[in-house]
Amino acid sequence: MKKIKLVIPLFICMLLVACEEEKANTKDNELSASVHASTEDISYKQAVAEADLIVEVSIQKMQGVIEGGNNIIAKTKFEGQVNNVYTGSKKVTDTISILQEGKNGMEIENYPLFEPGENYILMLMDSGDGKTYWIKGQLNGTYLIEDKSTLKFGKQEVTLPEKKDISDVEASIIEKQKETGGNSQILDTAKFKKQIQNDVE
């Protein structure tokens, strides 16, 4: 009987230690999803023709997430500083708010959210207040720019100046391209900027 009394507490102690060890070796799993949604499918030429504002911006910070109401899909609001204006009524150094579809952990069509410090050329539509803009064509109106390379999000377009020598593509462009699951195109930055300038005149 004494052996049984010793074995039961010993068994319970081993069970508790095993359970504690299991907890110690587990990690929280961050969930992430890519939502496939119906987005406005437009060409580069259509975006240039219809956009209220085409600018080069530096993303400063995230301002919040807009959900509910008329917003079927959550939108993340970012502050951007205007570095160059191709067309529209803004000036260099103006600050604007940009609405990007999706939110952290729920990207739309493998379209990564902006990050502070990144520079983009965006085809934008005025939301009505002259300060907040949404991206025309969402994916097809978004271009991540670096000195030598530009990453066009969305389907490839043969009319855009694709980068021929990919040996000097910046690491940030390569990383973002991987996040898109191949739904992007690498362009030559200097030629692309020149093409936009010519197309808006």
C-alpha positions in Angstrom: 0.0 0.0 0.0 2.9 2.3 0.8 4.4 1.7 -2.7 1.1 2.7 -4.3 0.9 5.9 -2.2 4.4 6.8 -3.4 3.9 5.9 -7.0 0.7 8.0 -7.4 2.3 11.3 -6.3 5.4 10.5 -8.3 3.3 9.9 -11.4 1.4 13.1 -10.9 4.6 15.0 -10.4 6.1 13.6 -13.7 2.8 14.4 -15.5 2.9 18.1 -14.3 6.6 18.5 -15.3 5.9 17.1 -18.7 2.9 19.5 -19.2 5.0 22.5 -18.1 7.8 21.5 -20.5 5.3 21.3 -23.4 4.1 24.9 -22.6 7.7 26.1 -22.4 8.5 24.9 -25.9 5.4 26.3 -27.6 5.3 29.7 -29.4 2.4 31.8 -30.4 1.7 31.5 -34.1 1.1 34.8 -35.9 -1.7 34.3 -38.4 -1.5 36.0 -41.7 -3.8 35.8 -44.6 -3.9 37.0 -48.2 -7.4 37.9 -49.3 -8.4 37.5 -52.9 -10.7 40.4 -53.7 -12.2 42.0 -56.8 -10.0 45.0 -57.4 -10.2 47.5 -60.1 -8.3 46.0 -63.0 -6.9 48.9 -65.0 -3.8 49.5 -67.2 -1.0 52.0 -66.6 -2.4 54.2 -69.4 -5.9 54.2 -67.9 -4.5 55.0 -64.4 -2.4 57.9 -65.8 -5.5 59.3 -67.7 -7.9 59.0 -64.8 -5.8 59.8 -61.7 -6.4 63.0 -59.8 -2.9 63.0 -58.5 0.3 61.2 -59.6 3.1 61.7 -57.1 6.3 60.3 -55.7 5.9 60.0 -51.9 7.9 58.9 -48.9 5.8 56.8 -46.5 6.1 58.5 -43.1 3.9 56.5 -40.7 0.8 54.4 -40.4 -2.2 56.6 -39.2 -4.6 53.8 -38.4 -7.0 51.2 -39.9 -10.4 52.0 -41.2 -13.0 49.1 -40.9 -16.7 48.8 -40.9 -19.4 51.1 -42.3 -19.1 51.2 -46.1 -15.7 49.6 -46.1 -16.2 46.0 -47.1 -12.4 45.5 -47.0 -10.3 47.1 -44.3 -8.0 49.9 -45.4 -4.8 51.1 -43.7 -4.2 54.8 -43.7 -0.7 56.1 -44.2 0.9 59.5 -44.0 3.1 60.3 -47.0 5.3 63.3 -47.8 5.2 64.4 -51.5 8.7 64.4 -53.1 7.7 65.0 -56.7 4.4 65.8 -58.5 3.8 64.5 -62.0 0.2 65.7 -62.2 -2.3 67.2 -59.7 -2.6 70.1 -57.3 -0.2 69.2 -54.6 3.2 70.7 -54.0 6.6 69.1 -53.1 6.8 68.7 -49.2 3.0 68.6 -48.8 1.7 65.8 -46.6 -1.1 63.6 -47.7 -3.0 60.6 -46.3 -3.1 57.5 -48.5 -5.6 54.6 -48.1 -4.2 51.2 -49.0 -6.6 48.2 -49.1 -5.8 45.6 -46.4 -4.4 45.7 -42.9 -1.6 44.0 -41.0 -2.1 40.2 -41.2 -4.7 40.6 -44.0 -3.0 41.7 -47.3 -5.0 41.9 -50.5 -3.8 39.7 -53.4 -0.3 39.3 -51.8 0.0 43.1 -52.0 2.3 44.0 -49.1 1.4 47.0 -46.9 3.6 50.1 -47.1 6.4 50.6 -44.6 7.7 53.8 -43.2 10.8 55.0 -45.2 9.7 53.4 -48.4 9.3 55.6 -51.6 6.5 55.1 -54.1 5.1 56.5 -57.2 1.3 56.4 -56.8 -1.7 57.0 -59.1 -4.2 58.5 -56.7 -7.9 59.5 -56.5 -9.1 62.3 -54.2 -11.5 60.9 -51.5 -13.3 64.2 -51.4 -11.4 66.3 -48.8 -8.3 67.1 -50.8 -6.1 65.5 -48.1 -6.9 61.8 -48.3 -6.4 59.7 -51.4 -7.0 56.1 -52.5 -4.9 54.3 -55.0 -6.4 54.1 -58.5 -6.4 50.5 -59.6 -4.8 49.6 -56.2 -2.1 47.1 -57.3 -1.7 48.6 -60.8 -1.4 52.1 -59.4 1.5 51.3 -57.0 5.2 51.5 -57.8 7.9 51.0 -55.2 10.9 53.0 -56.3 14.6 52.7 -55.5 17.5 54.5 -57.3 18.0 51.9 -60.1 14.9 49.7 -59.9 11.1 50.2 -59.6 8.7 47.4 -58.6 5.4 47.6 -60.3 2.7 45.7 -58.4 0.0 43.8 -60.3 0.1 42.4 -63.8 3.0 43.0 -66.1 2.7 45.5 -69.0 4.8 45.4 -72.1 4.5 49.1 -72.6 6.5 49.8 -69.5 10.4 50.0 -69.5 11.3 46.6 -67.9 14.8 46.5 -66.3 17.1 44.5 -68.6 20.1 44.1 -66.3 18.8 42.6 -63.1 22.2 42.1 -61.5 22.0 45.5 -59.8 18.4 45.3 -58.5 18.2 46.6 -54.9 17.6 44.0 -52.1 14.4 45.8 -51.0 12.9 45.4 -54.5 13.8 41.7 -54.6 12.3 41.2 -51.1 9.0 42.9 -52.0 8.8 41.0 -55.2 9.0 37.7 -53.3 6.1 38.9 -51.1 3.9 39.4 -54.2 4.1 35.8 -55.3 5.3 36.9 -58.7 2.4 39.3 -59.3 4.8 42.2 -60.1 7.3 43.6 -62.6 10.8 45.1 -62.2 11.2 48.4 -64.2 14.1 50.7 -64.9 13.6 53.7 -62.5 15.0 56.5 -64.7 13.2 55.3 -67.8 9.9 54.8 -65.9 10.0 58.3 -64.4 10.7 59.8 -67.9 7.8 57.8 -69.3 5.4 59.1 -66.7 6.6 62.7 -67.3 6.0 62.3 -71.1 2.6 60.6 -70.6 1.1 63.3 -68.3 2.1 66.2 -70.6 
